[in-house]
Amino acid sequence: MASAMPVISSCEVSSCFYNAGKMCHAPAINVGSEHAACDAFMSDGKGRHSARKDVGLVGACHIEECRFNDDMTCAAASIVVLGHGGHADCGTYQHR
């Protein structure tokens, strides 16, 4: 049986369209490729934010070196998203 997708417990990237009140409201994000970046990050220079009320979830994780990566899926109970160099990163990432 598949486990539940982890929730995004907080997002510190206030410039992202999906962030409202430090909560992610993207339907789901994927993490990684070259580093543990949130691939749903979408900067909105107009100050708009998503009207969605659902809390974002984590789907795929492409960072094989993360201790929470289980068969390219995030197995953490929840994650936090932090800002880093003008983009959003998974703040829960831990190297194996």
C-alpha positions, 0 to 999 in steps of 0.5 A, spaced: 500 500 500 502 506 498 504 511 503 501 518 504 504 524 500 508 528 505 505 535 507 509 542 506 508 544 513 511 551 512 514 555 506 518 561 507 518 563 500 513 569 500 515 571 493 512 564 491 505 565 488 503 558 491 505 561 498 499 564 503 501 566 510 507 561 510 503 555 507 504 552 500 498 551 496 500 548 490 497 542 489 503 538 489 511 539 488 517 535 486 524 536 489 530 536 485 534 534 479 541 538 480 539 540 488 533 540 492 529 545 489 522 546 489 520 545 482 513 548 483 516 555 485 513 561 481 515 568 483 509 573 482 512 580 482 505 582 482 504 580 489 498 575 487 497 569 491 493 562 489 486 562 492 487 555 493 486 553 501 489 545 500 495 545 503 501 543 498 504 536 498 510 533 496 510 528 490 517 525 487 524 527 490 529 526 485 535 527 490 537 520 491 542 522 496 537 525 501 535 520 507 528 521 506 528 519 498 525 512 498 524 509 491 524 517 488 519 518 493 519 523 499 518 519 505 519 524 510 513 526 515 513 533 512 517 538 509 519 545 510 521 550 504 526 555 504 528 561 500 535 560 497 539 564 492 532 567 489 529 560 489 526 555 493 529 549 496 527 543 500 529 545 507 528 538 510 533 535 505 539 531 509 544 527 506 545 520 507 
